[in-house]
Amino acid sequence: MNWIEAIGYLGTGLTIASTAMSTMIPLRIVALCASCAVITYGLLIGSAPVVLTEMIQIPFNAWRLYQMVRLARDTEKAASGDLSLDWLKPFGTSRRFRAGEVLFLKGDLAEEMYLIESGRFRIAEHGLDVKPGDIVGELGMLSPGNRRTGSLACVEAGSALCLSYSEVKQLYYQNPEFGFYFLRLTSERLFQGAAETLRPDNAGTEVL
């Protein structure tokens, strides 16, 4: 076996290895390496069909690799909490609220969530302040019967972007970055609620 055949066998081995891999980023990297090896082999033996086939595959594998790397980066960014939600604005309606205005009460039917743009809002049951950049009202989409798990009132006049649950569901499935952020947000809210429930009251007993 000469060195030209060795390059051909290398390309074949890498191609087989890529089809056997289950993780997408390493798969695409190995597939690109396989294409490079096969193209080199095709040029050395003067086979235009071999070269053309691999040249067509390279852009597809390179694009998929870019998408997967970007997805991994965005997911890590969402996990760290460093996520700008300005891109949500085209999907919702901005509304102004006066100080003292109640957006919803505990037990109300929930149909939308809010991205706070300005002002200050408060969840009375949990004593939580909701500030600009925060999302609130998302738990209603997950609660039994889509009922509100707390009350939200405007403390300082401001505005909020209102997003219907139908829009939220579409964004959840279409945008992995938002989907991961939404899961993290709801988990944090549930843990906050659990901590508040188990907090000792003024008499020293636990509220269950």
Secondary structure, 3 states (H helix, E strand, C coil): CCHHHHHHHHHHHHHHHHHHCCCHHHHHHHHHHHHHHHHHHHHHHCCHHHHHHHHHHHHHHHHHHHHHHHHHHHHHHHHCCCCCCHHHHHHCEEEEECCCCEEECCCCECCEEEEECCCEEEEHHHCEEECCCCEECHHHHCCHHHECCCCEEEEECEEEEEEEHHHHHHHHHHCHHHHHHHHHHHHHHHHHHHHHHHCECCCCCECC
